[in-house]
Amino acid sequence: MAKVVLYHTDGCHLCEQAYELLSAHELVDSIEQRDIINDAAWLEAYQIRIPVLALAESSQSVDLGWPFDYQSVTKFLKQYGSN
């Protein structure tokens, strides 16, 4: 099971949909939410891409930007996840 990070911001309906999708995903163990407004680097990197999925415990700098669905999340986690 994967520990993931969801880059988001308050009031983003797509971010809410992404959270629901990840919450129901069988390969996701936990979701850490990071509001991009709290960090200038996150804001610069993700402001036009949110919601963005990343692995919480990975040495690789990879992410998956919206739009994504159950299948693309599965593929991402199997390709880059440790499990």
C-alpha positions in Angstrom: 0.0 0.0 0.0 1.2 3.5 -0.8 1.4 6.6 1.2 0.6 9.5 -1.1 0.7 13.3 -1.0 -2.2 15.3 -2.6 -1.2 18.9 -3.4 -4.4 21.0 -3.3 -5.9 24.2 -2.2 -9.1 25.1 -0.3 -12.2 25.5 -2.5 -10.9 23.4 -5.4 -13.7 21.1 -6.4 -11.3 19.0 -8.5 -9.1 18.6 -5.5 -12.1 17.3 -3.5 -12.8 14.8 -6.4 -9.2 13.7 -6.3 -9.3 13.1 -2.6 -12.4 11.0 -2.9 -10.9 9.0 -5.6 -7.7 8.4 -3.6 -9.6 7.6 -0.5 -11.4 4.8 -2.3 -8.3 3.4 -4.1 -7.2 0.0 -3.0 -3.5 0.7 -3.3 -3.6 3.9 -1.2 -2.8 3.5 2.5 -2.8 7.1 3.6 -3.2 10.6 2.1 -1.2 13.6 3.2 -2.8 16.8 2.0 -0.6 19.8 1.3 -2.2 23.1 0.6 0.0 24.8 -2.0 -0.9 28.2 -0.6 1.3 27.4 2.4 4.6 27.1 0.5 5.9 29.3 -2.3 7.7 26.5 -4.0 4.5 24.3 -4.1 2.5 27.3 -5.3 4.9 27.9 -8.2 5.2 24.3 -9.1 1.5 23.3 -8.9 -0.8 26.3 -9.1 -2.1 25.5 -12.6 -1.8 21.7 -12.2 -3.7 20.9 -9.0 -4.7 18.5 -7.8 -1.4 16.8 -8.0 -0.6 13.3 -6.7 2.9 12.4 -5.5 4.4 9.6 -3.4 5.1 10.5 0.2 8.1 8.2 0.6 10.1 8.3 -2.6 13.5 9.4 -3.7 12.1 10.0 -7.2 10.7 13.3 -8.1 7.6 12.2 -10.0 4.0 13.3 -9.8 0.7 12.9 -11.5 -1.3 16.0 -12.3 -5.0 16.3 -12.9 -6.8 14.9 -14.7 -6.3 11.4 -13.4 -8.7 8.5 -12.8 -8.6 5.2 -10.9 -6.6 3.4 -13.7 -4.0 6.1 -14.1 -3.5 6.2 -10.3 -3.0 2.5 -10.3 -0.5 2.7 -13.1 1.4 5.5 -11.4 1.5 3.7 -8.1 2.6 0.4 -9.6 5.3 2.1 -11.7 6.8 4.5 -9.1 5.6 3.1 -5.7 7.7 0.8 -3.5 5.0 -1.8 -3.3 
